[in-house]
Amino acid sequence: MRSWTLRVAVGVLSVGLVAAGCGGKQTPAASNGDQGTAACEAADGRITIATGNSGGVYYVVGGGLAKLISDNTKLKATAAETGASVQNIQQLVAGDYDMAFSLADTAADAVAGKGAFEGKPQQVQALTRLYPNYTQVLVRADSGINSVADMRGKRISTGSPKSGTEVIAQRLLTAAGLNPETDVQAQRLDLAKTADGMKDGSIDGLVWSGGLPTAQITDITTSLKDKVKFIDITPQLDALKKINEVYDRGVIPAATYGQPADVPTVAVPNVLLVRTDFPEGDACAVTKLIYEKKSDLEAVHPAAKDIARDKAGMTDPVPLHPGSLDALGE
């Protein structure tokens, strides 16, 4: 764990350096014109990548991806901290960012015009499927919470506003027979504030969707030890799958956070999104780079080890970008 923590610290430092001065729209990459899908080469330009909370895995991997792109193509990429999935897609479509991390369930809502995007299908495509996110539900041991249904009346962090975590948290609560707006004291907090609240006792539990391990979840479990515990949310899986088949059974290994046993949970894949007008040469080059240099991303965060070439095209119902189709030979 100590060696991993060091790698995360280095990764976060890299993100800070890469993201310096970003947060707004940058100069978009130049169009590749008529060079077509045969030319898998990025043009000169600048792109921005929407990631997530600073304590989350999107932020770390996104910073690593920005550096990878800048070091190996003509594009200069920067990564920005955001509220994550829903906000990322909204600002991607608005032109504030050129590339965005998202949970697959939120991305599916976006292209279908459902949920937070009700009646407004979003014009986005995927470059690739990424690693899975694990729904991590952690509660204070003295909270009396042993299931999602036990969250009634409790102070629960449901994630940043307009995040994929918030979407999953609300669906979990609903699946357990609770009204997310009235039956819990929902705290719409980013991960840093959530960690503070868990440690000072001002919140009773949290829902977090992220890769393994997530640094600030490690911070909570290390600081509070047996004063916190994970709960099994798989009783809600069948109800979640009725909303979207992308939800799947997963396991948080005991060693991830030094827990006494593995924790069954719900896993959701992540996707890397762009607008439909993203240049094909850029899309092809970035997609190809992710798999050629995957070990570089793994060095930034171990979650990247689960980025699998044989699953890259599994992004339905979000269509793959034509440039990515070319890069993946599909």
Backbone bond lengths (Angstrom), bond angles and torsions (degrees), N, CA, C in turn:
res aa  C-N    CA-C-N  psi(-1)  N-CA   C-N-CA  omega(-1)  CA-C   N-CA-C  phi
1 M - - - 1.461 - - 1.512 111.25 -
2 R 1.356 116.28 -36.17 1.457 119.12 -179.87 1.521 110.70 -63.72
3 S 1.349 116.48 -43.03 1.459 119.00 -179.05 1.516 110.58 -65.98
4 W 1.373 117.88 -38.31 1.446 119.84 178.01 1.525 110.48 -65.05
5 T 1.323 117.02 -41.82 1.463 120.67 179.61 1.517 110.86 -58.38
6 L 1.335 116.11 -38.75 1.454 119.66 178.02 1.518 110.70 -63.89
7 R 1.361 115.96 -41.03 1.455 118.74 -179.87 1.522 110.67 -64.71
8 V 1.338 116.64 -39.26 1.454 119.84 178.44 1.521 110.36 -63.68
9 A 1.328 115.67 -42.50 1.466 119.15 178.92 1.514 110.46 -58.69
10 V 1.331 116.68 -43.28 1.460 120.71 178.27 1.515 109.83 -64.76
11 G 1.375 116.41 -41.10 1.456 120.70 -179.92 1.509 111.43 -62.55
12 V 1.326 116.07 -44.11 1.454 119.67 -179.82 1.517 110.85 -65.48
13 L 1.327 116.57 -38.16 1.459 120.10 176.63 1.513 110.01 -61.56
14 S 1.336 115.76 -42.27 1.456 119.47 179.01 1.516 110.42 -61.32
15 V 1.356 116.11 -42.16 1.444 119.83 179.42 1.516 110.45 -60.96
16 G 1.333 115.52 -43.75 1.448 119.47 -179.31 1.516 111.71 -59.07
17 L 1.329 116.04 -40.47 1.447 120.27 179.36 1.516 111.07 -68.84
18 V 1.338 115.94 -41.44 1.448 120.52 -177.72 1.519 110.96 -69.77
19 A 1.350 115.61 -37.46 1.458 119.44 -172.97 1.524 112.94 -87.02
20 A 1.323 117.61 -3.75 1.456 120.29 -176.23 1.520 110.79 -53.98
21 G 1.322 115.34 128.71 1.447 120.15 176.40 1.510 113.98 81.72
22 C 1.332 120.31 1.73 1.452 120.79 -177.96 1.507 110.08 -98.56
23 G 1.314 115.58 -177.16 1.443 120.72 -179.46 1.513 111.05 129.14
24 G 1.319 117.65 -10.90 1.455 121.58 175.38 1.502 109.64 -127.85
25 K 1.327 115.30 -173.02 1.454 119.97 -177.88 1.518 110.26 -71.76
26 Q 1.312 116.34 136.12 1.451 122.41 176.69 1.517 109.22 -107.09
27 T 1.330 116.67 176.71 1.448 120.36 177.19 1.510 109.55 -67.21
28 P 1.339 118.96 120.96 1.453 119.56 -177.53 1.504 111.68 -70.42
29 A 1.334 115.20 158.42 1.450 119.93 177.47 1.518 109.57 -63.60
30 A 1.308 114.74 144.33 1.454 119.54 179.09 1.516 110.19 -66.80
31 S 1.340 116.29 147.75 1.457 119.97 178.13 1.511 109.92 -66.87
32 N 1.309 116.41 146.00 1.448 120.92 179.79 1.518 112.25 -89.13
33 G 1.335 115.17 7.16 1.446 119.85 172.32 1.509 113.49 55.60
34 D 1.345 115.95 -126.95 1.452 119.98 -174.55 1.512 112.62 -100.11
35 Q 1.344 117.70 20.47 1.453 118.01 -177.46 1.524 111.79 -70.92
36 G 1.378 117.04 -18.33 1.455 120.37 171.32 1.504 113.89 72.21
37 T 1.326 114.34 177.95 1.443 120.11 -176.06 1.511 112.81 -74.16
38 A 1.334 117.55 -12.18 1.461 119.79 -178.54 1.519 110.92 -71.43
39 A 1.347 117.11 -25.13 1.462 121.28 -178.46 1.515 109.38 -94.22
40 C 1.318 116.43 99.56 1.468 120.81 -178.32 1.519 108.63 -93.02
41 E 1.320 115.06 67.41 1.461 120.34 -176.70 1.515 109.05 -142.96
42 A 1.323 115.85 134.53 1.458 120.52 179.42 1.524 110.70 -77.24
43 A 1.320 115.44 145.52 1.461 121.43 175.93 1.526 109.44 -87.45
44 D 1.336 115.97 168.37 1.458 120.10 174.10 1.524 109.13 -63.68
45 G 1.320 117.22 140.00 1.453 120.40 177.60 1.506 112.02 165.49
46 R 1.327 115.03 179.67 1.459 121.65 178.34 1.519 108.23 -126.34
47 I 1.315 116.44 137.22 1.461 120.60 177.49 1.527 109.89 -132.74
48 T 1.324 114.80 154.64 1.461 120.42 176.34 1.529 108.96 -118.52
49 I 1.324 115.42 146.47 1.462 121.72 -178.49 1.522 108.70 -118.30
50 A 1.329 116.69 122.11 1.469 121.84 176.14 1.519 108.24 -83.22
51 T 1.330 117.40 126.77 1.468 120.96 -174.17 1.532 111.16 -112.94
52 G 1.320 118.78 -100.55 1.457 122.42 -176.92 1.520 110.87 -173.86
53 N 1.330 116.64 -160.07 1.473 121.66 179.18 1.519 110.83 -60.03
54 S 1.319 116.88 147.00 1.465 121.07 -177.03 1.521 113.08 -62.79
55 G 1.331 117.85 -23.83 1.459 120.31 179.35 1.513 113.62 -90.74
56 G 1.340 116.71 1.11 1.455 120.91 -175.48 1.515 113.90 -99.85
57 V 1.327 115.25 173.72 1.460 121.28 -176.10 1.526 111.84 -76.49
58 Y 1.352 118.24 -33.89 1.468 119.76 176.06 1.524 110.31 -52.25
59 Y 1.312 116.05 -45.16 1.464 121.78 -175.77 1.520 111.12 -62.13
60 V 1.320 116.17 -43.32 1.458 120.49 -178.45 1.524 111.11 -71.45
61 V 1.334 117.04 -50.09 1.466 120.25 -179.50 1.528 110.44 -66.41
62 G 1.337 117.24 -36.89 1.459 120.46 178.39 1.512 112.09 -62.76
63 G 1.327 117.14 -39.80 1.460 120.33 175.90 1.519 111.40 -64.58
64 G 1.347 115.56 -40.29 1.457 119.65 177.27 1.514 111.98 -64.24
65 L 1.352 116.46 -39.35 1.455 120.57 178.54 1.523 111.12 -65.75
66 A 1.328 116.92 -41.22 1.464 120.49 178.75 1.536 110.93 -60.27
67 K 1.311 116.15 -42.52 1.472 119.99 178.70 1.522 110.51 -66.74
68 L 1.330 116.43 -39.97 1.458 121.25 179.63 1.524 110.53 -61.10
69 I 1.314 116.74 -44.91 1.462 121.35 179.45 1.524 110.53 -64.81
70 S 1.321 116.38 -46.32 1.467 120.66 -177.84 1.524 112.48 -64.05
71 D 1.329 116.04 -34.43 1.472 120.44 -177.37 1.525 113.43 -81.24
72 N 1.329 117.39 -18.59 1.463 118.97 -170.52 1.521 115.53 -124.97
73 T 1.335 117.89 -1.33 1.461 120.44 177.86 1.525 109.28 -136.17
74 K 1.318 116.31 178.90 1.461 121.15 176.80 1.527 111.65 -78.56
75 L 1.315 116.37 -11.74 1.461 120.53 178.31 1.525 110.80 -76.98
76 K 1.307 116.15 145.92 1.455 122.21 171.61 1.528 106.86 -111.92
77 A 1.312 116.47 116.61 1.456 121.14 -173.16 1.519 111.78 -111.95
78 T 1.316 115.72 144.10 1.461 121.80 173.02 1.522 108.56 -127.25
79 A 1.327 116.64 149.39 1.463 122.14 179.45 1.518 109.38 -112.55
80 A 1.329 116.56 139.26 1.464 121.17 -177.31 1.515 111.43 -121.75
81 E 1.334 116.02 141.57 1.462 120.96 173.42 1.529 108.98 -72.31
82 T 1.327 117.07 136.76 1.464 122.09 -179.48 1.527 109.78 -142.24
83 G 1.329 115.29 -177.59 1.457 120.97 173.81 1.511 113.07 -81.41
84 A 1.326 117.44 -5.55 1.465 125.82 176.64 1.527 113.66 91.39
85 S 1.333 118.08 -152.50 1.463 125.33 -154.82 1.524 117.78 -42.74
86 V 1.336 118.84 -62.06 1.469 119.84 -175.85 1.513 110.73 -61.99
87 Q 1.317 116.95 -49.45 1.467 121.12 178.00 1.523 110.19 -59.90
88 N 1.320 117.29 -42.12 1.464 120.65 -179.08 1.522 111.68 -57.36
89 I 1.327 116.02 -46.42 1.467 119.56 -178.10 1.526 110.76 -67.88
90 Q 1.315 117.03 -42.44 1.466 119.75 179.17 1.524 111.27 -59.86
91 Q 1.333 116.36 -43.72 1.462 119.57 -177.92 1.525 112.18 -79.26
92 L 1.323 117.02 -25.34 1.459 120.56 173.12 1.522 109.54 -63.45
93 V 1.329 116.30 -50.13 1.461 121.27 -179.21 1.527 110.99 -64.93
94 A 1.341 117.04 -33.72 1.466 121.11 178.56 1.520 112.67 -71.90
95 G 1.327 117.25 -12.58 1.457 121.07 179.79 1.505 114.84 92.76
96 D 1.335 117.54 6.48 1.464 120.14 179.09 1.522 111.90 -73.34
97 Y 1.339 115.76 -28.74 1.466 121.58 177.55 1.520 108.82 -132.51
98 D 1.327 115.58 161.36 1.456 121.10 -177.36 1.522 112.85 -106.49
99 M 1.312 116.81 -17.47 1.461 122.83 -176.83 1.524 106.20 -149.11
100 A 1.335 117.48 147.60 1.466 118.63 -175.52 1.517 111.71 -150.81
101 F 1.328 115.79 140.33 1.455 122.50 170.99 1.526 108.17 -80.92
102 S 1.335 116.35 143.88 1.457 119.87 175.93 1.518 110.39 -156.02
103 L 1.322 115.61 148.86 1.447 120.41 167.73 1.525 108.63 -68.17
104 A 1.329 116.96 145.38 1.458 121.03 -176.18 1.525 112.33 -64.49
105 D 1.343 118.15 -32.91 1.464 118.95 -179.77 1.524 111.21 -68.42
106 T 1.338 117.03 -38.73 1.460 120.79 177.17 1.523 110.50 -67.52
107 A 1.331 116.79 -40.73 1.471 121.01 178.25 1.526 110.78 -63.12
108 A 1.342 116.45 -38.11 1.463 120.31 177.86 1.529 110.58 -64.44
109 D 1.340 116.62 -41.05 1.465 120.55 175.73 1.532 110.27 -59.72
110 A 1.327 115.61 -40.64 1.465 120.89 -176.02 1.526 111.88 -62.61
111 V 1.320 117.65 -48.59 1.471 119.31 -177.15 1.529 111.35 -72.86
112 A 1.337 117.25 -23.28 1.467 121.02 179.98 1.528 112.74 -90.99
113 G 1.340 116.42 -10.22 1.459 119.57 -176.85 1.510 112.42 70.04
114 K 1.338 117.19 42.12 1.456 122.54 -179.27 1.530 110.58 -116.61
115 G 1.335 115.72 174.73 1.466 120.87 174.00 1.515 112.15 56.52
116 A 1.315 116.05 -125.78 1.459 121.29 -179.53 1.525 112.48 -66.57
117 F 1.328 116.98 -12.31 1.463 122.17 -178.03 1.534 110.89 -112.58
118 E 1.323 116.92 25.79 1.464 123.22 -173.74 1.524 112.18 -49.11
119 G 1.344 115.02 121.33 1.460 121.21 176.90 1.515 114.87 76.61
120 K 1.323 117.67 2.24 1.475 120.48 -177.31 1.525 110.29 -133.27
121 P 1.336 118.16 77.33 1.476 120.30 177.27 1.524 110.52 -55.28
122 Q 1.324 115.17 135.13 1.462 120.90 -176.22 1.533 110.68 -95.67
123 Q 1.320 115.34 138.01 1.467 120.90 -177.38 1.533 109.88 -86.28
124 V 1.319 114.89 76.59 1.464 120.53 179.47 1.523 109.86 -127.48
125 Q 1.317 115.09 156.40 1.457 122.75 175.46 1.518 108.37 -135.98
126 A 1.312 116.24 164.85 1.466 121.21 -178.33 1.523 110.48 -103.20
127 L 1.330 114.63 141.48 1.466 119.21 169.63 1.519 109.58 -83.49
128 T 1.337 116.32 -38.27 1.458 120.57 -179.36 1.521 110.24 -170.11
129 R 1.299 115.89 159.40 1.460 121.48 166.15 1.520 107.12 -79.46
130 L 1.341 116.37 147.03 1.453 120.88 -178.68 1.535 110.02 -114.34
131 Y 1.314 116.66 -151.70 1.466 122.63 178.04 1.534 109.71 -76.34
132 P 1.325 118.78 162.75 1.464 119.96 177.13 1.525 112.84 -82.36
133 N 1.317 114.91 150.83 1.459 121.52 168.63 1.522 108.44 -96.76
134 Y 1.313 116.15 144.11 1.461 121.66 177.95 1.521 108.20 -110.58
135 T 1.324 116.31 131.64 1.460 120.54 179.21 1.523 107.64 -78.72
136 Q 1.326 115.22 111.63 1.460 122.06 -173.37 1.530 108.53 -108.27
137 V 1.335 115.56 109.11 1.462 121.39 -178.28 1.522 107.67 -109.32
138 L 1.310 114.60 108.93 1.462 122.36 -173.90 1.520 108.58 -117.81
139 V 1.331 117.13 132.96 1.470 121.03 -178.42 1.521 109.98 -131.54
140 R 1.317 115.22 157.85 1.460 119.55 173.59 1.533 108.76 -71.32
141 A 1.316 116.15 137.45 1.466 121.09 -175.65 1.522 112.49 -61.90
142 D 1.341 116.79 -26.24 1.465 120.10 -178.86 1.532 112.96 -93.50
143 S 1.339 116.83 11.20 1.467 120.79 -175.83 1.522 113.63 -82.58
144 G 1.335 117.04 -16.38 1.455 120.16 -175.84 1.517 113.54 79.02
145 I 1.324 116.42 12.66 1.472 120.71 -178.83 1.528 109.52 -98.07
146 N 1.327 116.27 119.30 1.463 121.74 176.09 1.526 112.20 -122.92
147 S 1.327 115.82 -4.30 1.460 121.55 178.61 1.520 107.78 -154.32
148 V 1.324 116.45 169.32 1.466 119.18 178.40 1.527 109.98 -62.62
149 A 1.316 117.68 -38.69 1.473 120.85 -179.87 1.528 111.99 -59.98
150 D 1.340 116.78 -28.92 1.469 120.86 179.76 1.524 113.07 -71.72
151 M 1.343 117.63 -3.45 1.460 120.54 -179.35 1.526 112.48 -78.65
152 R 1.312 117.22 -4.53 1.464 120.19 179.36 1.531 110.13 -54.17
153 G 1.306 116.55 125.55 1.455 122.48 178.09 1.516 115.20 79.57
154 K 1.330 117.24 -2.26 1.464 120.65 -176.24 1.535 111.98 -92.35
155 R 1.324 114.52 162.85 1.469 121.69 178.32 1.530 107.80 -91.10
156 I 1.325 115.55 106.41 1.456 120.89 -173.12 1.531 110.37 -121.21
157 S 1.325 115.84 127.12 1.460 119.66 173.57 1.520 108.19 -78.57
158 T 1.333 115.71 118.25 1.465 121.49 -179.05 1.528 111.95 -102.24
159 G 1.333 116.70 13.50 1.463 120.72 176.50 1.507 113.52 94.70
160 S 1.318 115.23 172.92 1.461 121.13 179.48 1.521 110.88 -62.63
161 P 1.339 117.13 146.09 1.464 119.19 173.42 1.526 110.73 -55.41
162 K 1.319 117.18 138.48 1.465 124.13 178.82 1.520 112.94 64.14
163 S 1.323 115.91 31.83 1.466 120.14 175.99 1.518 110.05 -105.70
164 G 1.339 116.32 160.04 1.446 120.70 173.59 1.514 111.29 -64.28
165 T 1.334 116.91 -32.32 1.463 120.87 176.04 1.517 110.50 -59.70
166 E 1.328 117.13 -43.75 1.457 120.44 -179.74 1.528 110.76 -62.44
167 V 1.324 116.98 -39.88 1.467 120.81 178.59 1.529 110.10 -60.23
168 I 1.343 116.31 -48.56 1.467 120.05 -179.15 1.522 111.26 -66.72
169 A 1.328 117.37 -40.49 1.464 120.85 179.70 1.524 110.82 -59.06
170 Q 1.316 116.99 -45.54 1.459 120.63 -179.15 1.522 111.05 -65.68
171 R 1.323 116.56 -38.24 1.466 119.94 179.02 1.527 111.14 -69.76
172 L 1.316 117.09 -37.28 1.464 120.59 176.87 1.522 111.26 -62.24
173 L 1.317 115.75 -46.91 1.462 120.30 -179.41 1.524 110.70 -62.07
174 T 1.328 116.00 -43.85 1.461 120.37 178.96 1.525 110.96 -62.51
175 A 1.339 116.15 -42.06 1.462 120.74 179.89 1.528 111.82 -62.44
176 A 1.338 116.27 -27.02 1.469 121.00 179.00 1.526 112.38 -89.56
177 G 1.339 116.67 6.92 1.458 120.47 177.12 1.510 114.72 87.62
178 L 1.344 117.42 15.15 1.459 121.83 -179.52 1.523 111.23 -107.07
179 N 1.315 115.87 150.07 1.458 121.18 173.04 1.531 106.87 -92.41
180 P 1.357 118.42 114.32 1.463 120.44 -176.00 1.526 113.77 -58.88
181 E 1.333 117.22 -24.42 1.466 120.37 -176.07 1.519 113.04 -87.99
182 T 1.340 117.48 -25.17 1.463 118.97 -174.00 1.529 114.95 -123.78
183 D 1.324 117.08 -22.75 1.468 119.33 -173.63 1.523 114.03 -92.63
184 V 1.327 117.70 -12.97 1.464 120.77 174.93 1.520 108.66 -129.68
185 Q 1.307 115.72 157.89 1.464 120.73 173.55 1.527 106.94 -90.24
186 A 1.330 114.70 81.71 1.468 120.06 -174.47 1.520 111.48 -67.69
187 Q 1.314 114.91 128.51 1.464 122.19 177.04 1.533 107.04 -110.31
188 R 1.308 116.92 108.06 1.478 121.03 -175.62 1.532 108.54 -86.84
189 L 1.330 114.62 79.24 1.464 120.98 -171.01 1.513 112.18 -115.98
190 D 1.328 115.93 147.15 1.460 118.73 171.06 1.527 108.69 -72.38
191 L 1.321 116.13 173.72 1.460 119.08 -171.26 1.523 112.98 -68.38
192 A 1.311 117.08 -34.62 1.470 119.67 179.36 1.529 110.83 -63.53
193 K 1.338 116.81 -46.68 1.462 120.54 179.69 1.527 110.65 -69.31
194 T 1.328 116.02 -32.45 1.462 119.91 176.61 1.524 110.59 -63.01
195 A 1.333 115.98 -45.10 1.464 120.28 179.00 1.520 110.83 -60.20
196 D 1.329 116.52 -42.34 1.471 120.27 178.28 1.521 110.63 -61.79
197 G 1.338 116.23 -42.98 1.459 120.27 -178.70 1.515 112.94 -66.30
198 M 1.337 116.78 -37.53 1.462 119.62 176.49 1.522 110.59 -64.39
199 K 1.306 116.55 -41.05 1.467 120.63 -176.45 1.533 112.80 -73.02
200 D 1.340 116.90 -33.69 1.470 117.04 -179.43 1.528 112.57 -94.66
201 G 1.350 116.82 0.55 1.454 120.46 175.39 1.512 115.29 82.35
202 S 1.339 117.94 9.44 1.465 119.74 -178.73 1.522 112.75 -82.05
203 I 1.333 117.77 -11.38 1.458 120.55 170.76 1.534 108.06 -129.68
204 D 1.330 114.73 154.69 1.464 120.65 -175.73 1.518 113.68 -94.82
205 G 1.313 116.38 -23.50 1.451 118.68 -177.76 1.515 111.66 -169.81
206 L 1.316 115.71 172.46 1.455 120.19 -177.89 1.520 110.93 -144.31
207 V 1.312 114.28 154.14 1.457 122.03 167.99 1.517 106.32 -117.01
208 W 1.333 116.10 130.38 1.458 120.80 179.60 1.521 108.89 -140.33
209 S 1.313 116.37 131.23 1.459 120.93 174.94 1.515 107.76 -109.50
210 G 1.340 116.76 114.15 1.462 120.03 -177.04 1.506 112.11 -163.64
211 G 1.324 115.27 170.70 1.452 120.72 177.11 1.516 111.05 -72.42
212 L 1.311 115.29 170.43 1.466 121.53 -179.26 1.523 111.03 -111.23
213 P 1.338 116.48 134.62 1.471 125.84 -13.80 1.519 110.90 -83.16
214 T 1.319 117.21 158.18 1.458 122.90 172.52 1.528 107.68 -99.83
215 A 1.332 115.51 126.77 1.473 120.49 -170.69 1.527 113.37 -54.69
216 Q 1.330 118.06 -43.38 1.456 118.79 -175.31 1.529 112.87 -78.06
217 I 1.322 117.34 -21.69 1.467 118.84 170.08 1.529 108.73 -70.62
218 T 1.324 115.99 -39.25 1.468 119.94 173.97 1.523 110.71 -58.79
219 D 1.331 116.34 -41.53 1.464 121.11 179.23 1.526 110.68 -60.01
220 I 1.336 116.69 -44.71 1.466 120.35 -179.04 1.524 111.20 -64.11
221 T 1.340 115.98 -48.86 1.466 119.06 -176.34 1.525 111.76 -68.53
222 T 1.324 117.20 -32.11 1.460 120.60 178.23 1.526 110.89 -72.00
223 S 1.334 115.83 -40.02 1.464 120.58 -178.17 1.524 112.43 -72.83
224 L 1.337 116.76 -41.69 1.459 120.57 -173.07 1.524 114.03 -99.15
225 K 1.319 116.34 -16.10 1.477 121.42 178.29 1.539 111.80 49.33
226 D 1.330 118.23 -121.34 1.467 120.09 -174.35 1.534 113.03 -79.31
227 K 1.321 117.31 7.76 1.454 120.15 174.64 1.532 111.72 -82.27
228 V 1.335 116.20 -6.67 1.457 121.12 176.05 1.526 109.42 -129.95
229 K 1.323 116.05 159.26 1.463 120.67 178.31 1.530 109.22 -152.46
230 F 1.332 115.84 152.69 1.461 121.79 174.44 1.527 108.26 -87.88
231 I 1.325 116.80 149.47 1.460 119.13 174.70 1.528 109.83 -118.33
232 D 1.320 114.85 152.69 1.459 123.75 -179.76 1.529 108.88 -80.77
233 I 1.341 117.02 121.19 1.466 120.53 -179.37 1.527 111.78 -108.21
234 T 1.326 117.71 6.43 1.462 119.52 -177.07 1.533 114.23 -64.56
235 P 1.359 121.17 -19.69 1.466 118.47 172.78 1.533 113.04 -58.94
236 Q 1.332 117.16 -20.76 1.467 121.16 178.46 1.533 113.01 -91.45
237 L 1.326 118.22 -2.07 1.466 120.93 -173.19 1.526 112.33 -62.33
238 D 1.309 118.20 -45.43 1.471 120.16 -178.29 1.526 111.35 -58.80
239 A 1.326 116.60 -41.39 1.469 120.17 178.70 1.522 110.82 -66.16
240 L 1.324 117.33 -38.12 1.458 121.20 178.26 1.526 111.14 -65.98
241 K 1.321 116.82 -39.49 1.461 120.49 -178.53 1.529 111.66 -66.71
242 K 1.324 117.64 -23.54 1.459 120.40 175.41 1.529 110.68 -70.20
243 I 1.327 115.83 -24.80 1.464 120.98 176.84 1.520 109.82 -81.50
244 N 1.330 115.90 -43.66 1.460 120.81 -178.41 1.520 108.97 -157.18
245 E 1.320 116.56 127.64 1.463 121.47 -178.22 1.522 112.96 -67.63
246 V 1.333 116.93 -10.66 1.463 120.07 -177.25 1.524 111.87 -67.57
247 Y 1.345 117.71 -22.82 1.462 120.27 179.05 1.531 109.53 -67.96
248 D 1.326 115.98 136.53 1.464 119.90 -175.90 1.528 109.66 -142.99
249 R 1.307 115.14 163.59 1.455 120.75 177.94 1.529 109.68 -75.83
250 G 1.316 116.99 137.97 1.454 122.02 177.92 1.518 110.25 -140.31
251 V 1.318 115.96 175.28 1.471 121.30 179.84 1.526 109.02 -138.04
252 I 1.320 115.36 132.83 1.470 120.87 170.16 1.524 105.96 -93.92
253 P 1.334 118.03 106.52 1.474 119.17 -178.07 1.523 111.75 -59.40
254 A 1.305 116.21 144.03 1.464 121.60 -177.89 1.525 111.98 -53.74
255 A 1.331 116.45 -38.78 1.464 120.65 -175.95 1.525 112.88 -68.37
256 T 1.336 117.74 -19.99 1.462 120.33 -176.95 1.523 111.80 -56.46
257 Y 1.330 115.94 -45.57 1.460 120.87 -178.56 1.531 112.36 -125.77
258 G 1.326 116.60 20.99 1.451 119.90 177.75 1.514 113.59 64.85
259 Q 1.333 117.19 39.01 1.457 122.09 -179.17 1.531 110.93 -91.76
260 P 1.320 117.89 161.00 1.473 120.29 -177.02 1.522 114.09 -70.37
261 A 1.344 117.82 -20.03 1.468 120.34 -178.69 1.524 109.81 -155.58
262 D 1.343 116.12 161.23 1.454 120.62 173.67 1.523 109.47 -60.11
263 V 1.327 116.73 150.67 1.457 121.85 179.75 1.530 109.95 -117.96
264 P 1.338 118.75 115.23 1.465 120.24 174.83 1.527 109.46 -65.51
265 T 1.331 116.94 143.05 1.458 119.35 -179.13 1.513 110.34 -155.01
266 V 1.328 115.89 -170.20 1.460 122.96 178.63 1.523 108.34 -111.80
267 A 1.326 116.01 129.67 1.456 121.02 -179.73 1.530 110.57 -111.44
268 V 1.332 115.75 148.79 1.463 122.80 179.27 1.523 107.96 -138.63
269 P 1.333 118.68 129.66 1.459 119.09 177.42 1.526 111.89 -69.77
270 N 1.311 115.56 157.92 1.460 122.49 173.23 1.519 109.67 -104.83
271 V 1.320 115.77 155.47 1.462 121.11 175.07 1.527 109.07 -131.90
272 L 1.321 115.40 154.75 1.461 121.97 175.83 1.520 106.94 -106.02
273 L 1.330 116.65 118.87 1.462 122.56 -171.10 1.521 113.52 -108.61
274 V 1.329 114.78 153.56 1.463 123.21 170.94 1.528 107.71 -140.78
275 R 1.320 117.08 168.48 1.457 120.10 172.40 1.531 109.44 -74.53
276 T 1.314 115.81 162.97 1.463 119.81 -178.51 1.528 112.36 -67.98
277 D 1.349 117.57 -18.21 1.467 119.63 179.79 1.531 112.66 -94.68
278 F 1.326 117.77 10.19 1.466 120.64 178.75 1.530 108.40 -63.98
279 P 1.342 118.46 132.23 1.464 121.51 -175.27 1.530 113.24 -56.18
280 E 1.328 115.62 136.53 1.462 120.37 -175.42 1.526 112.62 -64.11
281 G 1.334 116.90 -39.58 1.462 119.33 179.45 1.520 111.79 -63.17
282 D 1.334 116.15 -40.38 1.461 120.76 178.08 1.532 110.81 -65.01
283 A 1.342 115.32 -43.80 1.465 119.90 -179.64 1.519 110.94 -62.05
284 C 1.313 116.15 -43.83 1.462 120.74 -179.81 1.528 110.52 -63.21
285 A 1.341 115.97 -46.90 1.460 120.64 -177.01 1.525 111.97 -63.40
286 V 1.341 117.25 -43.59 1.467 120.52 -178.31 1.529 110.37 -68.05
287 T 1.325 116.66 -43.34 1.464 119.88 -180.00 1.520 110.94 -61.62
288 K 1.316 116.12 -46.06 1.468 120.81 179.34 1.518 110.96 -62.20
289 L 1.329 116.10 -40.21 1.462 121.58 -178.78 1.525 112.02 -62.68
290 I 1.327 116.94 -39.51 1.466 120.82 -179.35 1.523 111.15 -56.36
291 Y 1.319 116.85 -39.46 1.469 119.91 -177.29 1.523 112.95 -87.84
292 E 1.310 116.78 -29.35 1.472 118.77 176.30 1.519 111.66 -71.89
293 K 1.332 116.77 -31.80 1.465 121.70 -175.41 1.534 111.74 -117.87
294 K 1.307 116.46 29.24 1.466 119.78 -176.23 1.526 112.37 -58.24
295 S 1.315 116.64 -32.65 1.467 119.92 -179.94 1.530 111.46 -61.83
296 D 1.335 117.04 -29.02 1.466 120.27 176.93 1.526 110.69 -67.09
297 L 1.320 116.62 -39.15 1.468 120.17 177.08 1.522 110.89 -69.67
298 E 1.325 116.94 -36.71 1.463 121.27 178.14 1.527 110.92 -62.48
299 A 1.335 116.25 -33.73 1.463 120.40 179.03 1.531 111.27 -68.69
300 V 1.341 116.64 -26.10 1.459 121.55 178.22 1.526 110.82 -78.85
301 H 1.346 115.87 -42.36 1.465 120.27 177.94 1.517 110.20 -155.09
302 P 1.335 118.11 135.38 1.464 121.06 -176.69 1.527 114.45 -64.81
303 A 1.332 118.67 -18.86 1.463 120.10 177.81 1.519 111.50 -59.53
304 A 1.339 116.37 -28.44 1.470 120.70 -178.84 1.524 112.48 -65.59
305 K 1.328 117.81 -15.87 1.466 119.84 176.78 1.524 111.12 -62.08
306 D 1.334 116.57 -23.47 1.461 120.75 -178.29 1.525 112.91 -89.52
307 I 1.328 117.73 5.60 1.461 120.29 171.33 1.530 106.58 -76.10
308 A 1.330 116.62 115.39 1.464 120.71 -171.44 1.527 111.64 -116.89
309 R 1.322 115.16 126.33 1.482 120.43 179.89 1.526 111.78 -58.60
310 D 1.329 117.90 -37.29 1.460 119.94 -177.35 1.528 113.05 -74.45
311 K 1.350 116.76 -7.80 1.460 120.60 176.38 1.532 111.82 -112.61
312 A 1.314 116.99 3.03 1.462 121.35 -173.46 1.521 113.42 -55.55
313 G 1.322 116.40 -38.67 1.460 120.23 -176.97 1.511 114.95 -87.93
314 M 1.332 117.27 3.14 1.463 120.90 -177.25 1.532 110.14 -86.48
315 T 1.324 115.82 73.17 1.467 121.49 -175.67 1.528 113.09 -118.73
316 D 1.329 117.95 2.69 1.472 120.81 -178.83 1.530 110.78 -52.28
317 P 1.332 117.57 141.01 1.460 128.53 5.85 1.526 114.59 -87.70
318 V 1.317 117.93 8.52 1.463 120.85 177.25 1.525 107.85 -80.98
319 P 1.333 118.47 121.63 1.460 119.39 -177.92 1.524 112.24 -70.89
320 L 1.324 115.32 148.54 1.461 120.22 173.64 1.525 109.22 -75.74
321 H 1.322 115.48 143.07 1.463 120.83 175.90 1.535 108.68 -65.86
322 P 1.344 118.70 142.42 1.467 120.56 179.27 1.525 113.78 -54.00
323 G 1.346 117.03 -35.54 1.459 119.52 178.45 1.519 111.95 -66.29
324 S 1.323 116.51 -35.61 1.455 120.87 177.31 1.521 110.85 -70.98
325 L 1.327 116.47 -37.90 1.455 119.82 174.99 1.516 110.68 -56.69
326 D 1.322 115.47 -40.75 1.466 120.70 177.94 1.521 110.94 -65.46
327 A 1.336 117.06 -44.95 1.466 121.68 -177.97 1.524 111.30 -63.95
328 L 1.321 116.34 -36.64 1.461 121.34 -176.25 1.521 112.91 -90.45
329 G 1.341 115.80 -5.54 1.464 119.82 179.55 1.498 112.75 68.84
330 E 1.342 117.05 33.34 1.470 120.68 -178.38 1.522 111.20 -109.96
